[in-house]
Amino acid sequence: MRTADPYVKSVLSLKGDPAVGHAIFQINCAGCHGWEADGRVGPSLQGVSKHKSPYGLIHQVISGETPPMPKFQPNPQEMADLLSYLETL
C-alpha cells in the first residue's frame, strides 16, 4: 500500500476516538476476532499495533487479501477511530 494513497493520507491526518473505534470493532470485527479482540475464527488482535504499522493495519482491513476476512472500507474517520482503538489493545 502506498503511503501517498489518498484514503491512507486522509485516515492518517485524522485524530481517532478509541471509544468510537471500539464500537466499530464490536459491530464489524468482534464476530471473528472476539468481543475483546482475543481471537475466535480470526486471530487475536491483542498488541497488533506493536506488530503492524498503521499502513499495514489499514491495508489489512480494506484489502480483503486474507480470507476469510472480508474487504471492509470504512470512511476515513471510522478507520481513524478503529486504528485508535487497535492501538489500545
Biopython code that builds the backbone (N, CA, C, O; Angstrom):
import numpy as np
from Bio.PDB.StructureBuilder import StructureBuilder

atoms = [
    (1, "MET", "N", (0.853, -1.178, 0.000)),
    (1, "MET", "CA", (0.000, 0.000, 0.000)),
    (1, "MET", "C", (0.890, 1.228, 0.000)),
    (1, "MET", "O", (1.837, 1.332, 0.779)),
    (2, "ARG", "N", (0.578, 2.121, -0.857)),
    (2, "ARG", "CA", (1.362, 3.351, -0.952)),
    (2, "ARG", "C", (0.914, 4.342, 0.114)),
    (2, "ARG", "O", (-0.281, 4.528, 0.339)),
    (3, "THR", "N", (1.882, 4.972, 0.765)),
    (3, "THR", "CA", (1.542, 5.977, 1.770)),
    (3, "THR", "C", (0.980, 7.222, 1.119)),
    (3, "THR", "O", (0.393, 8.059, 1.805)),
    (4, "ALA", "N", (1.145, 7.369, -0.204)),
    (4, "ALA", "CA", (0.594, 8.507, -0.916)),
    (4, "ALA", "C", (-0.867, 8.277, -1.295)),
    (4, "ALA", "O", (-1.514, 9.178, -1.828)),
    (5, "ASP", "N", (-1.391, 7.090, -1.029)),
    (5, "ASP", "CA", (-2.779, 6.780, -1.334)),
    (5, "ASP", "C", (-3.676, 7.817, -0.639)),
    (5, "ASP", "O", (-3.529, 8.043, 0.562)),
    (6, "PRO", "N", (-4.599, 8.447, -1.374)),
    (6, "PRO", "CA", (-5.444, 9.489, -0.778)),
    (6, "PRO", "C", (-6.252, 9.010, 0.436)),
    (6, "PRO", "O", (-6.421, 9.754, 1.402)),
    (7, "TYR", "N", (-6.747, 7.782, 0.386)),
    (7, "TYR", "CA", (-7.507, 7.253, 1.520)),
    (7, "TYR", "C", (-6.611, 7.149, 2.752)),
    (7, "TYR", "O", (-6.993, 7.593, 3.835)),
    (8, "VAL", "N", (-5.427, 6.569, 2.593)),
    (8, "VAL", "CA", (-4.497, 6.412, 3.713)),
    (8, "VAL", "C", (-4.099, 7.776, 4.262)),
    (8, "VAL", "O", (-4.101, 7.984, 5.475)),
    (9, "LYS", "N", (-3.763, 8.694, 3.383)),
    (9, "LYS", "CA", (-3.390, 10.042, 3.825)),
    (9, "LYS", "C", (-4.522, 10.694, 4.603)),
    (9, "LYS", "O", (-4.290, 11.355, 5.615)),
    (10, "SER", "N", (-5.730, 10.507, 4.132)),
    (10, "SER", "CA", (-6.882, 11.077, 4.817)),
    (10, "SER", "C", (-7.049, 10.461, 6.206)),
    (10, "SER", "O", (-7.256, 11.177, 7.186)),
    (11, "VAL", "N", (-6.960, 9.137, 6.285)),
    (11, "VAL", "CA", (-7.102, 8.450, 7.578)),
    (11, "VAL", "C", (-6.030, 8.937, 8.555)),
    (11, "VAL", "O", (-6.332, 9.276, 9.700)),
    (12, "LEU", "N", (-4.791, 8.967, 8.101)),
    (12, "LEU", "CA", (-3.684, 9.312, 8.998)),
    (12, "LEU", "C", (-3.665, 10.786, 9.387)),
    (12, "LEU", "O", (-2.968, 11.165, 10.328)),
    (13, "SER", "N", (-4.418, 11.621, 8.677)),
    (13, "SER", "CA", (-4.480, 13.039, 9.029)),
    (13, "SER", "C", (-5.517, 13.316, 10.110)),
    (13, "SER", "O", (-5.593, 14.430, 10.630)),
    (14, "LEU", "N", (-6.312, 12.308, 10.449)),
    (14, "LEU", "CA", (-7.397, 12.477, 11.413)),
    (14, "LEU", "C", (-7.025, 11.934, 12.781)),
    (14, "LEU", "O", (-6.217, 11.014, 12.903)),
    (15, "LYS", "N", (-7.628, 12.519, 13.808)),
    (15, "LYS", "CA", (-7.470, 12.014, 15.173)),
    (15, "LYS", "C", (-8.604, 11.032, 15.422)),
    (15, "LYS", "O", (-9.778, 11.374, 15.283)),
    (16, "GLY", "N", (-8.245, 9.824, 15.788)),
    (16, "GLY", "CA", (-9.248, 8.803, 16.045)),
    (16, "GLY", "C", (-9.730, 8.812, 17.480)),
    (16, "GLY", "O", (-9.006, 9.232, 18.383)),
    (17, "ASP", "N", (-10.927, 8.359, 17.687)),
    (17, "ASP", "CA", (-11.527, 8.223, 19.012)),
    (17, "ASP", "C", (-11.610, 6.731, 19.335)),
    (17, "ASP", "O", (-12.376, 6.009, 18.697)),
    (18, "PRO", "N", (-10.841, 6.261, 20.309)),
    (18, "PRO", "CA", (-10.832, 4.828, 20.598)),
    (18, "PRO", "C", (-12.184, 4.287, 21.061)),
    (18, "PRO", "O", (-12.483, 3.119, 20.813)),
    (19, "ALA", "N", (-13.006, 5.095, 21.723)),
    (19, "ALA", "CA", (-14.321, 4.623, 22.155)),
    (19, "ALA", "C", (-15.219, 4.362, 20.943)),
    (19, "ALA", "O", (-15.930, 3.358, 20.896)),
    (20, "VAL", "N", (-15.184, 5.263, 19.977)),
    (20, "VAL", "CA", (-15.951, 5.064, 18.753)),
    (20, "VAL", "C", (-15.372, 3.878, 17.985)),
    (20, "VAL", "O", (-16.116, 3.063, 17.439)),
    (21, "GLY", "N", (-14.031, 3.784, 17.944)),
    (21, "GLY", "CA", (-13.377, 2.664, 17.282)),
    (21, "GLY", "C", (-13.764, 1.333, 17.899)),
    (21, "GLY", "O", (-13.922, 0.341, 17.187)),
    (22, "HIS", "N", (-13.918, 1.301, 19.216)),
    (22, "HIS", "CA", (-14.342, 0.077, 19.898)),
    (22, "HIS", "C", (-15.742, -0.317, 19.433)),
    (22, "HIS", "O", (-16.008, -1.493, 19.188)),
    (23, "ALA", "N", (-16.631, 0.656, 19.313)),
    (23, "ALA", "CA", (-17.989, 0.367, 18.843)),
    (23, "ALA", "C", (-17.955, -0.161, 17.403)),
    (23, "ALA", "O", (-18.666, -1.111, 17.077)),
    (24, "ILE", "N", (-17.140, 0.443, 16.552)),
    (24, "ILE", "CA", (-16.998, -0.025, 15.167)),
    (24, "ILE", "C", (-16.469, -1.454, 15.161)),
    (24, "ILE", "O", (-16.932, -2.293, 14.388)),
    (25, "PHE", "N", (-15.500, -1.725, 16.024)),
    (25, "PHE", "CA", (-14.939, -3.074, 16.138)),
    (25, "PHE", "C", (-16.016, -4.065, 16.564)),
    (25, "PHE", "O", (-16.133, -5.142, 15.981)),
    (26, "GLN", "N", (-16.796, -3.712, 17.570)),
    (26, "GLN", "CA", (-17.829, -4.624, 18.072)),
    (26, "GLN", "C", (-18.827, -4.976, 16.972)),
    (26, "GLN", "O", (-19.253, -6.126, 16.865)),
    (27, "ILE", "N", (-19.198, -3.998, 16.159)),
    (27, "ILE", "CA", (-20.185, -4.207, 15.100)),
    (27, "ILE", "C", (-19.613, -5.011, 13.938)),
    (27, "ILE", "O", (-20.288, -5.890, 13.402)),
    (28, "ASN", "N", (-18.375, -4.719, 13.543)),
    (28, "ASN", "CA", (-17.837, -5.272, 12.300)),
    (28, "ASN", "C", (-16.790, -6.363, 12.453)),
    (28, "ASN", "O", (-16.569, -7.134, 11.518)),
    (29, "CYS", "N", (-16.146, -6.448, 13.596)),
    (29, "CYS", "CA", (-14.967, -7.313, 13.712)),
    (29, "CYS", "C", (-15.060, -8.375, 14.810)),
    (29, "CYS", "O", (-14.443, -9.435, 14.708)),
    (30, "ALA", "N", (-15.831, -8.085, 15.856)),
    (30, "ALA", "CA", (-15.845, -8.964, 17.028)),
    (30, "ALA", "C", (-16.380, -10.363, 16.730)),
    (30, "ALA", "O", (-16.016, -11.322, 17.411)),
    (31, "GLY", "N", (-17.231, -10.487, 15.730)),
    (31, "GLY", "CA", (-17.760, -11.807, 15.385)),
    (31, "GLY", "C", (-16.666, -12.808, 15.075)),
    (31, "GLY", "O", (-16.807, -13.995, 15.370)),
    (32, "CYS", "N", (-15.579, -12.344, 14.484)),
    (32, "CYS", "CA", (-14.457, -13.229, 14.144)),
    (32, "CYS", "C", (-13.256, -13.066, 15.075)),
    (32, "CYS", "O", (-12.563, -14.038, 15.374)),
    (33, "HIS", "N", (-13.011, -11.837, 15.530)),
    (33, "HIS", "CA", (-11.811, -11.587, 16.338)),
    (33, "HIS", "C", (-12.079, -11.606, 17.838)),
    (33, "HIS", "O", (-11.163, -11.394, 18.632)),
    (34, "GLY", "N", (-13.329, -11.858, 18.233)),
    (34, "GLY", "CA", (-13.666, -11.950, 19.646)),
    (34, "GLY", "C", (-14.084, -10.610, 20.224)),
    (34, "GLY", "O", (-13.618, -9.552, 19.802)),
    (35, "TRP", "N", (-14.970, -10.686, 21.196)),
    (35, "TRP", "CA", (-15.530, -9.496, 21.835)),
    (35, "TRP", "C", (-14.429, -8.582, 22.377)),
    (35, "TRP", "O", (-14.550, -7.359, 22.305)),
    (36, "GLU", "N", (-13.371, -9.159, 22.911)),
    (36, "GLU", "CA", (-12.247, -8.377, 23.453)),
    (36, "GLU", "C", (-11.020, -8.471, 22.557)),
    (36, "GLU", "O", (-9.894, -8.270, 23.013)),
    (37, "ALA", "N", (-11.239, -8.777, 21.281)),
    (37, "ALA", "CA", (-10.168, -8.878, 20.276)),
    (37, "ALA", "C", (-9.142, -9.947, 20.645)),
    (37, "ALA", "O", (-7.969, -9.842, 20.288)),
    (38, "ASP", "N", (-9.595, -10.979, 21.366)),
    (38, "ASP", "CA", (-8.684, -12.027, 21.821)),
    (38, "ASP", "C", (-8.714, -13.275, 20.942)),
    (38, "ASP", "O", (-8.152, -14.308, 21.308)),
    (39, "GLY", "N", (-9.363, -13.181, 19.793)),
    (39, "GLY", "CA", (-9.343, -14.269, 18.820)),
    (39, "GLY", "C", (-10.516, -15.215, 18.926)),
    (39, "GLY", "O", (-10.972, -15.557, 20.017)),
    (40, "ARG", "N", (-10.991, -15.628, 17.772)),
    (40, "ARG", "CA", (-12.017, -16.659, 17.612)),
    (40, "ARG", "C", (-11.709, -17.327, 16.292)),
    (40, "ARG", "O", (-10.758, -18.102, 16.191)),
    (41, "VAL", "N", (-12.508, -17.034, 15.276)),
    (41, "VAL", "CA", (-12.220, -17.512, 13.916)),
    (41, "VAL", "C", (-10.979, -16.789, 13.409)),
    (41, "VAL", "O", (-10.063, -17.404, 12.862)),
    (42, "GLY", "N", (-10.966, -15.474, 13.600)),
    (42, "GLY", "CA", (-9.804, -14.663, 13.245)),
    (42, "GLY", "C", (-8.826, -14.634, 14.408)),
    (42, "GLY", "O", (-9.185, -14.998, 15.528)),
    (43, "PRO", "N", (-7.603, -14.209, 14.157)),
    (43, "PRO", "CA", (-6.586, -14.204, 15.212)),
    (43, "PRO", "C", (-6.837, -13.148, 16.279)),
    (43, "PRO", "O", (-7.599, -12.202, 16.077)),
    (44, "SER", "N", (-6.187, -13.329, 17.407)),
    (44, "SER", "CA", (-6.192, -12.312, 18.446)),
    (44, "SER", "C", (-5.546, -11.042, 17.887)),
    (44, "SER", "O", (-4.573, -11.103, 17.135)),
    (45, "LEU", "N", (-6.091, -9.919, 18.261)),
    (45, "LEU", "CA", (-5.524, -8.637, 17.844)),
    (45, "LEU", "C", (-4.865, -7.918, 19.011)),
    (45, "LEU", "O", (-4.492, -6.750, 18.901)),
    (46, "GLN", "N", (-4.725, -8.615, 20.117)),
    (46, "GLN", "CA", (-4.041, -8.019, 21.257)),
    (46, "GLN", "C", (-2.600, -7.673, 20.848)),
    (46, "GLN", "O", (-1.864, -8.536, 20.371)),
    (47, "GLY", "N", (-2.213, -6.433, 21.035)),
    (47, "GLY", "CA", (-0.861, -5.995, 20.696)),
    (47, "GLY", "C", (-0.602, -5.844, 19.208)),
    (47, "GLY", "O", (0.551, -5.700, 18.801)),
    (48, "VAL", "N", (-1.649, -5.874, 18.381)),
    (48, "VAL", "CA", (-1.454, -5.844, 16.928)),
    (48, "VAL", "C", (-0.738, -4.583, 16.461)),
    (48, "VAL", "O", (0.026, -4.638, 15.497)),
    (49, "SER", "N", (-0.963, -3.458, 17.113)),
    (49, "SER", "CA", (-0.317, -2.216, 16.664)),
    (49, "SER", "C", (1.181, -2.207, 16.968)),
    (49, "SER", "O", (1.913, -1.351, 16.471)),
    (50, "LYS", "N", (1.633, -3.156, 17.782)),
    (50, "LYS", "CA", (3.076, -3.284, 18.040)),
    (50, "LYS", "C", (3.756, -4.102, 16.937)),
    (50, "LYS", "O", (4.978, -4.064, 16.793)),
    (51, "HIS", "N", (2.959, -4.840, 16.163)),
    (51, "HIS", "CA", (3.494, -5.715, 15.126)),
    (51, "HIS", "C", (3.233, -5.216, 13.718)),
    (51, "HIS", "O", (3.939, -5.593, 12.782)),
    (52, "LYS", "N", (2.219, -4.368, 13.559)),
    (52, "LYS", "CA", (1.868, -3.845, 12.236)),
    (52, "LYS", "C", (1.836, -2.326, 12.303)),
    (52, "LYS", "O", (1.389, -1.743, 13.291)),
    (53, "SER", "N", (2.307, -1.710, 11.260)),
    (53, "SER", "CA", (2.262, -0.249, 11.158)),
    (53, "SER", "C", (0.833, 0.198, 10.891)),
    (53, "SER", "O", (-0.004, -0.617, 10.503)),
    (54, "PRO", "N", (0.538, 1.480, 11.092)),
    (54, "PRO", "CA", (-0.788, 1.973, 10.718)),
    (54, "PRO", "C", (-1.109, 1.669, 9.254)),
    (54, "PRO", "O", (-2.245, 1.325, 8.930)),
    (55, "TYR", "N", (-0.119, 1.792, 8.371)),
    (55, "TYR", "CA", (-0.322, 1.478, 6.959)),
    (55, "TYR", "C", (-0.696, 0.013, 6.784)),
    (55, "TYR", "O", (-1.607, -0.320, 6.025)),
    (56, "GLY", "N", (0.015, -0.859, 7.492)),
    (56, "GLY", "CA", (-0.262, -2.290, 7.413)),
    (56, "GLY", "C", (-1.636, -2.637, 7.934)),
    (56, "GLY", "O", (-2.324, -3.486, 7.368)),
    (57, "LEU", "N", (-2.045, -1.980, 9.017)),
    (57, "LEU", "CA", (-3.376, -2.231, 9.571)),
    (57, "LEU", "C", (-4.468, -1.761, 8.616)),
    (57, "LEU", "O", (-5.458, -2.461, 8.403)),
    (58, "ILE", "N", (-4.286, -0.584, 8.048)),
    (58, "ILE", "CA", (-5.272, -0.081, 7.088)),
    (58, "ILE", "C", (-5.381, -1.050, 5.919)),
    (58, "ILE", "O", (-6.481, -1.420, 5.511)),
    (59, "HIS", "N", (-4.241, -1.457, 5.387)),
    (59, "HIS", "CA", (-4.237, -2.380, 4.258)),
    (59, "HIS", "C", (-4.941, -3.685, 4.614)),
    (59, "HIS", "O", (-5.728, -4.207, 3.824)),
    (60, "GLN", "N", (-4.661, -4.204, 5.787)),
    (60, "GLN", "CA", (-5.278, -5.463, 6.232)),
    (60, "GLN", "C", (-6.798, -5.338, 6.259)),
    (60, "GLN", "O", (-7.507, -6.246, 5.824)),
    (61, "VAL", "N", (-7.297, -4.213, 6.770)),
    (61, "VAL", "CA", (-8.740, -4.016, 6.896)),
    (61, "VAL", "C", (-9.405, -3.845, 5.534)),
    (61, "VAL", "O", (-10.456, -4.434, 5.282)),
    (62, "ILE", "N", (-8.810, -3.054, 4.663)),
    (62, "ILE", "CA", (-9.513, -2.706, 3.424)),
    (62, "ILE", "C", (-9.249, -3.642, 2.251)),
    (62, "ILE", "O", (-9.989, -3.611, 1.267)),
    (63, "SER", "N", (-8.209, -4.474, 2.332)),
    (63, "SER", "CA", (-7.812, -5.241, 1.153)),
    (63, "SER", "C", (-8.635, -6.503, 0.889)),
    (63, "SER", "O", (-8.886, -6.840, -0.268)),
    (64, "GLY", "N", (-9.050, -7.193, 1.925)),
    (64, "GLY", "CA", (-9.715, -8.476, 1.717)),
    (64, "GLY", "C", (-8.766, -9.549, 1.207)),
    (64, "GLY", "O", (-9.212, -10.558, 0.660)),
    (65, "GLU", "N", (-7.457, -9.346, 1.378)),
    (65, "GLU", "CA", (-6.460, -10.284, 0.850)),
    (65, "GLU", "C", (-6.212, -11.495, 1.742)),
    (65, "GLU", "O", (-5.507, -12.419, 1.335)),
    (66, "THR", "N", (-6.767, -11.511, 2.929)),
    (66, "THR", "CA", (-6.534, -12.630, 3.835)),
    (66, "THR", "C", (-7.862, -13.286, 4.212)),
    (66, "THR", "O", (-8.381, -13.066, 5.307)),
    (67, "PRO", "N", (-8.415, -14.102, 3.286)),
    (67, "PRO", "CA", (-9.683, -14.774, 3.589)),
    (67, "PRO", "C", (-9.557, -15.571, 4.872)),
    (67, "PRO", "O", (-8.480, -16.094, 5.158)),
    (68, "PRO", "N", (-10.584, -15.677, 5.627)),
    (68, "PRO", "CA", (-11.955, -15.285, 5.325)),
    (68, "PRO", "C", (-12.287, -13.833, 5.680)),
    (68, "PRO", "O", (-13.457, -13.452, 5.640)),
    (69, "MET", "N", (-11.300, -13.024, 6.023)),
    (69, "MET", "CA", (-11.590, -11.631, 6.358)),
    (69, "MET", "C", (-12.129, -10.905, 5.132)),
    (69, "MET", "O", (-11.483, -10.875, 4.085)),
    (70, "PRO", "N", (-13.317, -10.321, 5.268)),
    (70, "PRO", "CA", (-13.899, -9.630, 4.119)),
    (70, "PRO", "C", (-13.237, -8.279, 3.883)),
    (70, "PRO", "O", (-12.615, -7.700, 4.774)),
    (71, "LYS", "N", (-13.388, -7.807, 2.677)),
    (71, "LYS", "CA", (-12.956, -6.460, 2.329)),
    (71, "LYS", "C", (-13.895, -5.498, 3.049)),
    (71, "LYS", "O", (-15.114, -5.661, 2.996)),
    (72, "PHE", "N", (-13.336, -4.507, 3.715)),
    (72, "PHE", "CA", (-14.127, -3.568, 4.506)),
    (72, "PHE", "C", (-13.454, -2.216, 4.388)),
    (72, "PHE", "O", (-12.289, -2.078, 4.761)),
    (73, "GLN", "N", (-14.158, -1.215, 3.879)),
    (73, "GLN", "CA", (-13.561, 0.115, 3.779)),
    (73, "GLN", "C", (-14.457, 1.134, 4.462)),
    (73, "GLN", "O", (-15.341, 1.724, 3.841)),
    (74, "PRO", "N", (-14.211, 1.331, 5.758)),
    (74, "PRO", "CA", (-14.961, 2.364, 6.467)),
    (74, "PRO", "C", (-14.551, 3.741, 5.945)),
    (74, "PRO", "O", (-13.518, 3.885, 5.292)),
    (75, "ASN", "N", (-15.365, 4.737, 6.238)),
    (75, "ASN", "CA", (-14.960, 6.078, 5.827)),
    (75, "ASN", "C", (-13.693, 6.458, 6.609)),
    (75, "ASN", "O", (-13.390, 5.827, 7.622)),
    (76, "PRO", "N", (-12.957, 7.467, 6.162)),
    (76, "PRO", "CA", (-11.683, 7.788, 6.801)),
    (76, "PRO", "C", (-11.764, 8.023, 8.314)),
    (76, "PRO", "O", (-10.886, 7.577, 9.052)),
    (77, "GLN", "N", (-12.803, 8.714, 8.780)),
    (77, "GLN", "CA", (-12.900, 8.952, 10.223)),
    (77, "GLN", "C", (-13.128, 7.649, 10.973)),
    (77, "GLN", "O", (-12.535, 7.436, 12.030)),
    (78, "GLU", "N", (-13.977, 6.774, 10.444)),
    (78, "GLU", "CA", (-14.204, 5.480, 11.096)),
    (78, "GLU", "C", (-12.926, 4.653, 11.131)),
    (78, "GLU", "O", (-12.651, 3.981, 12.125)),
    (79, "MET", "N", (-12.144, 4.694, 10.058)),
    (79, "MET", "CA", (-10.881, 3.951, 10.038)),
    (79, "MET", "C", (-9.917, 4.538, 11.052)),
    (79, "MET", "O", (-9.218, 3.792, 11.739)),
    (80, "ALA", "N", (-9.863, 5.864, 11.162)),
    (80, "ALA", "CA", (-9.003, 6.505, 12.168)),
    (80, "ALA", "C", (-9.445, 6.100, 13.570)),
    (80, "ALA", "O", (-8.607, 5.846, 14.436)),
    (81, "ASP", "N", (-10.748, 6.038, 13.797)),
    (81, "ASP", "CA", (-11.272, 5.606, 15.098)),
    (81, "ASP", "C", (-10.895, 4.153, 15.369)),
    (81, "ASP", "O", (-10.483, 3.816, 16.479)),
    (82, "LEU", "N", (-11.031, 3.299, 14.370)),
    (82, "LEU", "CA", (-10.688, 1.882, 14.519)),
    (82, "LEU", "C", (-9.199, 1.719, 14.812)),
    (82, "LEU", "O", (-8.826, 0.934, 15.683)),
    (83, "LEU", "N", (-8.346, 2.449, 14.098)),
    (83, "LEU", "CA", (-6.907, 2.392, 14.377)),
    (83, "LEU", "C", (-6.610, 2.826, 15.804)),
    (83, "LEU", "O", (-5.795, 2.218, 16.498)),
    (84, "SER", "N", (-7.281, 3.883, 16.228)),
    (84, "SER", "CA", (-7.085, 4.382, 17.588)),
    (84, "SER", "C", (-7.450, 3.320, 18.620)),
    (84, "SER", "O", (-6.757, 3.160, 19.625)),
    (85, "TYR", "N", (-8.545, 2.591, 18.372)),
    (85, "TYR", "CA", (-8.926, 1.508, 19.268)),
    (85, "TYR", "C", (-7.892, 0.385, 19.255)),
    (85, "TYR", "O", (-7.501, -0.113, 20.311)),
    (86, "LEU", "N", (-7.451, -0.014, 18.069)),
    (86, "LEU", "CA", (-6.475, -1.102, 17.968)),
    (86, "LEU", "C", (-5.185, -0.763, 18.713)),
    (86, "LEU", "O", (-4.519, -1.656, 19.237)),
    (87, "GLU", "N", (-4.838, 0.502, 18.762)),
    (87, "GLU", "CA", (-3.640, 0.923, 19.499)),
    (87, "GLU", "C", (-3.783, 0.736, 20.999)),
    (87, "GLU", "O", (-2.781, 0.716, 21.714)),
    (88, "THR", "N", (-5.021, 0.597, 21.496)),
    (88, "THR", "CA", (-5.228, 0.401, 22.933)),
    (88, "THR", "C", (-5.112, -1.057, 23.348)),
    (88, "THR", "O", (-5.072, -1.365, 24.539)),
    (89, "LEU", "N", (-5.059, -1.953, 22.375)),
    (89, "LEU", "CA", (-5.031, -3.397, 22.682)),
    (89, "LEU", "C", (-3.648, -3.848, 23.082)),
    (89, "LEU", "O", (-3.443, -5.027, 23.373)),
]
sb = StructureBuilder()
sb.init_structure("model")
sb.init_model(0)
sb.init_chain("A")
sb.init_seg("    ")
for serial, (resi, resn, name, xyz) in enumerate(atoms, 1):
    if name == "N":
        sb.init_residue(resn, " ", resi, " ")
    sb.init_atom(name, np.array(xyz, "f"), 0.0, 1.0, " ", f" {name:<3s}", serial, name[0])
structure = sb.get_structure()
